[in-house]
Amino acid sequence: MADTQNTNVQEQDIHQLLKVKREKLANLQQAGKDPFQITKYDVTHHSTDIKNNFEELEGKSVRIAGRVMSKRVMGKASFCNVQDLPGNIQVYVARDSIGEESYADFKKYDVGDIVGIEGEVFKTKTGEISVHASQVTLLSKSLQILPEKFHGLTNTDIRYRQRYTDLIMNQDVKDTFVKRSKIISAIRRYLDGQGFLEVETPMLVSNAGGAAARPFETHYNALDEDVKLRISLELYLKRLIVGGMERVFEIGRVFRNEGLDTRHNPEFTLMELYQAYTDYYGMMDLTENMFRYVAQEVCGTTVIPYAEETIDLGKPFERLTMVDAVKKYAGVDFDQIPDTAAAKKLADEKGVHYEERHAKGDILNLFFEEFVEEHLIQPVFIMDHPVEISPLTKRKPDKPDYVERFELFIYGREMCNAYSELNDPIDQLNRFKDQLALQERGDDEAMFIDYDFVRALEYGMPPTSGMGIGIDRLCMILTNSPSIQDVLLFPQMKPEKVATVDADEKFIELGIPADWVAVVRKAGYQTVEALKAVENPNKLHQELSGLNKKMKLGLKTLSPDEVKSWFN
């Protein structure tokens, strides 16, 4: 009962506080102090600048700006905590320092307001580095209440949907996205140092190829043409290799019309690079060195904590063929399995589900996913995939059923995919035709034939290796984030259900006293229609009277007849 009463009081407080905030803004505007008229504020330092350089800045004037996260008013002097991008700092605000009028205004400011502070750096008697304000400027009035005020912000649905609030309340979330930005910058620096050119290729394409995925489709009005959102960066980048741009990369958004889970979002960031005159062994070396470089640059170490494990990016990455990995962890040697029929028989014995269209190579991949992936905690390159699942990859000369491809796995997750690129246009066209046959058998993720890409290959593409990295998964590892939603600022969410709420005036028109509207809302009636659906007005009267008493509102008691009159 006590918890219910506290919740009732809190929700009533929230409704009242929101109203008070708007009244404060109106009063400021009437007094000619509208914060939304301010267009700039010159900032000289961030909070961490002051804390890290206190000896140099002590006694000197600084200008900081940020959000008020807490406030203690004590007569003629007050303290508040101001949060900016890298951290927060305490501010001492005294009436004698900023003047009576400014101090009176400051006392009315709310937690959540954005302020500019000018003042001297000093250290309090308790040793806390602070700013003694000589001027306080209200830069923006917050009209909402920060969630920490009552229950904190822990609901993940709200966190992802209202990321702005999440960033305000959780410094570790802000740190994650600062680190994400640094990760992408470090990748660019590394590749620039290796002589790669960053390029941009189309997002809207007539033929979405380069991966096994279902695309999103839309319509190009100007051309009256149905187009797709790209699912990969590959085919355009390889066209550039044909054109003589020997080392290229792109970091961009791709879109795959598939499900959402902790490792997948329909819209995600992919980095693909292509290098002429090297093979997948050279690409393995580049990938390993780049992961090590990015970790050192961003985290300051190559030993990374993730979940319950410690990932060591400093040691040489293990290299295993897919056949050897399945042999190691499942005890099955696919080199000894003669054909598809034998592979399907083995799958039946091991309980591995497959589709009728699957061939031996597909089933090898299913065994890998079923028995191997979960064991690949430390970095390991899985090499030499079956040709059935690699339509754009060059075959191994000594084992034509397999291709020169690798995937990097960390913590049981695929981090990147790379191969020695297929540059034989005849073989490529035949592989596209095989994919078309799969489509006709019901595989809606099989690739289309891209005749222009085949034509590009016919002009001649040098021996080339390419690699793609899911930036979001790399960010998950380097920020110790369990879900892809934790490293996407605005992950895809189901549409938000917006509750219908009638204005107070509609309730007042029924004859409900203005003071009682909030109590009616607390009883669960947010619309007049919902209230009119009440079948027993006497029961409603008892409920409202009980809330008035529990919340100690002291409102004039309603009679049963008054409540009944609302339904006439």
N, C-alpha and C positions, 0 to 999 in steps of 0.2 A: 504493500500500500504506500509506503514511504517513497519507493522508487517511482511509482506512478505519479505521486504528488509532485516530486521534483521535476519529472519530465513535463508535467502540465505547466508548472511555473516557468520552466525554461522556454517552452514553446510560446507561452504568452509573452515572455520577455523578448524573444526574437521578433515577434510581430510588432511589439511596441518599439523596439530599437530601430527596426527598419523605417518606421514612421518618423522617429526622432531624427534619424540621419538626414532624411529628406527635408525636414524642417530646418535643420542646421544649415544645409546648403542654401535653402531659400533665404534664410536670414543673412548669410554671407553675401549672396547676390544683391539683396536689397541694400546692404551696407557698402556696396561697391567693391567687395573683396572676393569676387567670383574666381575660384582657383582655375577654372577651365578657360579663363581668358589669358593665362600665362602661357607663353609660347616656348620659352627656353630657360634653362638654369645652368650656369657655368659651374661645372664640377672640377675640382682640382685633385681630389684624392678619393680612393675607395677605402673601405673600412680596413681591409688587410694591409693596404699601403701604410696606414697610420700605425697599426699594431706592429708590423714588421720593421718599421723605421722610427720607432718612438724616440730613441735618443736624438736623432737628427731633427725630428719635428716637434719635440716638446717645447711648448711656449709659443709656437708659431701658428699663424692663422691658416685654416683650411676651409674648404667648401665641399660638403658631402651631400648626397641626396639618396633617398630610399624610402622604404615603407616602415611606418611605425608598427612594431610588433608587440610592444608592451609599453605601459605607461604608469608611473606612480606620481601622483600629485600630492605634495606635502606643503600646503600653505603658500609660502612665498618662493618655494623652490620645488622643482620636480625633476624626475629622471624619465627618460624614454629610451627604448632600444630601437635603433634604425638599421634595417636590413637592406643591403645592396647586392649586386651580383655575386661577389666572392664571399661575403660573410655578413657580420653585423657589428655594431659598436654602440656603446652607451653614450648618451648625450645628457648633459646636465643643463637644465633650463631654469634660470633664476629671474625673478621679476625685476630685480635691480639691474640686470644685465641687458634685458631685451625691452624693458619698458612696460608700464602697467597695461596699456591697451593690447600690446602684442602678447603679454602673458595671459591676459584674460581670454584672448582668442585661443591661445595654445591649450588652455585648460579644457576648452570645448572640443579640441581635436579628438578623433577616435582612433583606436587601433585599426590598422588597415589603411589609414590616410597616407598619402605620399608627401613628404616634406623635403625642403632644402634647408640645410643647417650651415651657418657660417660661425666659426668660433675658434678658440685656442685649444690645442692639444694639451692634456694634462693627465695626471694619474690621481685617482681618489685615495682617501686614507686607507681603503682596503686593498689598494694596489691595482685597481682596474683602470686600464687605459681608456680614456674618455675624451669627449669634446665638450668644452664649456661654451655654450651657445651665446653669441652676441646678436644673432638674428635668426629667426625661424620663419620660413615661408611655406605656406600651404600650397602645394603644386597640383594636387588632385584629391578630391573628396571621394572616399570609398562609400558607396551606398549599399554594400552588402556586408555581411558579418563573416569574418574568417572562421572556418570550421573548428579550429583549435579552441575557440571561445567556449565550446560546449563539449562536443564528442571527439574532436580531432578529425583527421582525414585518413581513414584506413580502408574504407570501402573501395576496392579496386575498380569497380565499374565507374564510380564517381571520379576517382583519380584519373582514369584514362579519358573519360568524357570531358572533364573539366580540368585539363592539364594545367591551365593557368593557375588554378587554386593549388594544385599539387606542387607546382614549382614554388609558390609562395610559402607553403607550409613545410615542405620537406627539402632541406638543404642537400641531402644525399641524392635526391632526384635531380636537382639542378646540377650537381656535380657530375652525374652520369651523362647529361646531355652536353655539358662543357667538354667532357672527355670524348664523347662521340665526335664532336667537331674537331678535336685535336687528332683523333684517329684518322679521319679522312684527310686532314692536312698533312699528316705524316706519310700516308700512302702517296699523296701527290709529290711530296718532297723526294721520297725514295725513288719513285719512277722517273721523276725529272732528272735525278742524278744518274739514272741508268740510260738516259737518252730517249725516253718515251715522249711522244707528243699527245697531249690531251685533246680529244675531238668530241664533236657532238653529232649524233645521228638521229633520224626521225623516230618519233614516238607513235605517230599514226601511220600505219602501213597497210598495204593491200594484202600482204601475205605475212602472217606472223609465224616466223620460223626460228630455228636455232635452239629449240628446246621442246621437250615433250610436255605440253601443258595446254589447257583450254584457254583461248584468248577472250577478252572482252570485245564486244563489237559495237560500233556506232556508225553514224552516217555523216558523210562530208557533203553539206548542202551545196557548197559552191561548185563541186564537181559532180553532184548527184551520184555519189559512189559510196558503197558500203566499205568501211575500213575497220581495222582492228587496232587495238592498243598492243604495243610490242610485248612479247614475252621474254625477249632476249636481246642482247646487243650484237650478237655474233656475226650475222651475215653481212651487215653493212661494214663492220670493222674489217672483215676479210676482203671486202671489195677494195678497201683502202690499201691493204697490203698488195693486192694486184696492181693498184695504181702507183706503187713505189714508195709509200709511206711505211718504212720498214719496222718501226716500233710505234704502236698506237695504243691508247687506252681511253676508256670512257667510264665515268661514274654517273649513273643515272637511274631513274625510276623505271621499273618494269612492272607489268600487270598480269597476273595469272588468275583466272576465274576459278578459284578453288577454295577449299575450306579454311577456317581460321582455327588455330590452336596455338600452343605456347611457342612453336617454332615457325609458324606460317602466318603471313598477312597477305591478302590479295595484291596489295601495292607495296613494293619493297625496293630497297636500293641495291643495285648490283654494280660491281666493278668488273669489267672485262678488259683484258689486254692481249695483244697479239704481237709476236716478234718473229720476223723473218730470219731464216738461216739458223734456226735452232730446233731441237726436238723436245720431247717431253722430259727427258733427263735434265736438259738445260733449264726447262721451266720449273722443275722440282727444286733445283738449286735457287732460282730466283724467288720462288714462293717461300721457301724456308728462310732465306735471308730477309725477305720483306717482313714476314711475321715477327722475326726476332727484332728487326729494326724498329717496327711500330711499337712493340711492347716496351722496349727500352726507352724510346722517346716519350711515350705517353705515360707509362706506369713507373718508369725509372728502374725497372727490373725485368728480367725474362722469366722469372718464377712467379706465376700468377695463381692466386687462390680462386677456385671456382667450386661453388657448392661445398661438398665435403672433401673435395680433392685439391691437390696442388699440381698445376700444370707447368711443366718445365719446357719452355720454348728455347732454352739455351743449349740443350743437348741435341746432337744430330737426330733428325726425325727418322724413325724406323720406316723401312720400305718392304712391303709384302705384295705379292700378286694376289688377285682375288681368289684364284684357285688355292694358293697356299694358305690364305687366311681361312677359307672354309675348311680346308684340311686340318688346320691347327685347332680351330674352335668347334667344328662340328664333326670332325673325324671322318669326313667324306672326301675322297680324291676324285674330282670331276675329270681329271685326265684319264681315269680308268673307266669312265662312263662312255659307251660308244656312240649313243645317239639320243634323240629326243624321247623315244619310247622308254628307254632305260632310265632317263632322267625323271620322267613322269612317274614311273613305277617306284623309284626311290622317294620321290616327293610324297607319294601316297603312303609309303611305309613310315615316313618321318612326320606326317601330318602337316605338310607344307601345302597351302592352298595355291592353286594355279588355274589359269584359264585355258580353254581348249586351244586357243591360238598360240600359246606360249611354246617356244622351242627350247632346246637344251640350254642355250645361253641365258634365256630369260629365267629359267629355273635355277641356274647357278646364282643369278643375282638375287632371287627370292631366298635361297639358302643363306646368302650373305646377310641379307636384311634380317632374317629370322634368328640366326645363330651367332653372328659375328659382331655386328655394329655395337651392341651394348658393352662389349669388352674393350673397345678402342678408346681408352681414356687419355693416354698420353699421345702426342702427335704422331700419326702414322700415315704414310702414303700408301693407299691401296691401288695397285697398278694392274694393267693388262685386263681390261674388261671384255666381256664377250661382244662380238660384233652386232648381235641382235639389238642391244640397247645403246649402241653408239653409231648412229647413222652418219655423222659428220667427221668420223675419225679415221686416220690412216691405219690399215691393217699391219700387224706384225709380219715381217717377211717370212720368218721361220714358223709362225703359228697363225695362219690366215683366219682362223676362227676367232681370234682375239685382236684387240686394237691397242695402239700405243696411247693409252689414257690412264690418268690417275685422279683419284679423289683424296683430299686431305681430310682425315677425321681427327677430331678432338672431343673428348668427353662423349663419345658415342654419336657425334653429330658430324654430318658432312659440312666442311667449312669452305671447300673450293673444289672445282672440277676443271680438269685441264687435259689437253691431248696434243699429239702431233696431228696437225690438221690435214684432212684429206684434200689433196690438190689435183687429183685426177678427175677431170670433168665427166668422163664416161662412167667411171665407178660412182661418182656422186649422183649422176642422173639415175643410175640403176638403184641406188639406195633410196633416193626420193620415191621411185616407183614402188619399192618394197613398202615404204611408209604409206603410200596411197592404198596399197592392197590391205594394209592393216586398218585403215580408215573404213574401207568397204566391209571389213569384218567386225566393225563396231568399236574400234579404238578411237575415241574422240580426242585423244591427246597426240595422235600421230601427226607428223609434219606434212604440209602441203609441198607440192613441187614448186620451187622458186626458179623459174626458167632464166630470169635475169642473172641470178647468182651463178647458175651453170654457165651462162654466156661469159660472165666475168672470169670464171676459172678457165674457160677456153682460150682466153688471152694469155694465160700462164700466171700461176701464183707460185712463188718460190717456196721451198720447204719452210714450214712455219709451225710454231707452237703457240697455242692460246690458252688462257686460263680465266676463269670467272670466280669471283669471291662474293658471297652474300655479306654485304657490309653489316647488316643488322646482326647476323650471327657472330661475326667477329666482335662487334661491340658488346654483345652479350657476354662473351668469354672475358674480354678485357675489363668489363665493369662489374663482373660477378652478378649478372642479372639473370634470373631464372626464366623469364618469359620475353618473347620478342616485343610484346606490348610495353615492356619496361624501357626499351631503347628506341621506341618510335614516339615522337612527340604527340602525334595524333593518330593512334591506331584505329583501324576500321572497327566500328561498333554497330550493333543493331540500333535501329532508329529509337531515339529516346521517346518514351511515353510522357507526354506533357499533360498534366492534370488540368482540367477546366476549373477555373476559379472566377466567380462572379465578383464584381466590384461591391464595396460596402454599401453604396447607394441603393443597390437592388434589394438588399436586405432591409434597409431603412424604409424603402417604399412599402414594404409589407406591414410596417408599424413596429418593427423591432427597434428599440432604443439604440442609439449609436454606441453607447458603452457596452451593450450586450452582444454586438456583432462578433467581436473577437471570441466571446465565450461560445457562441453558436458555431463558429469555425472550429474551436477546440473540440466540440462535441462531434465533429466529423462532417459537418455540412458546409461544403465549399461553394455550392451553387443553390440558388433558390429552388431549382427543380428537385434537387436531392432533399431539401427541407420539406417541400410540398408532398413528398412521397411518404412522409411519416404517417403511420396509421393511428398512433396513440399519442395525442397532444399532452395528455396528463403525464405519461411516462417521460416525454421530452421535458416538461416543466420540472419534474423531479431531477432529471439529469443535469439541467442547467443550474438549478438551485444548488445541487451538490458541488458542481464545479466552482460556483461563486464562493461557496464556503471553503472548499479545499484550497483554492488559490488565494484565499484571503483578499479578495478584490474589494469587498465592501460596497458592492453595487446595490442600488435600491431593489428590494425583492420584487420579483414578478409574481403576479397572481396567475392561477390556472386559466382564468378567463382571458387574461392578456395574451397568453401563449396560444389559446384556441383561436383568438381573433386573427392571428397570422394566417390561418388556413381558410378564412372566409373568401 
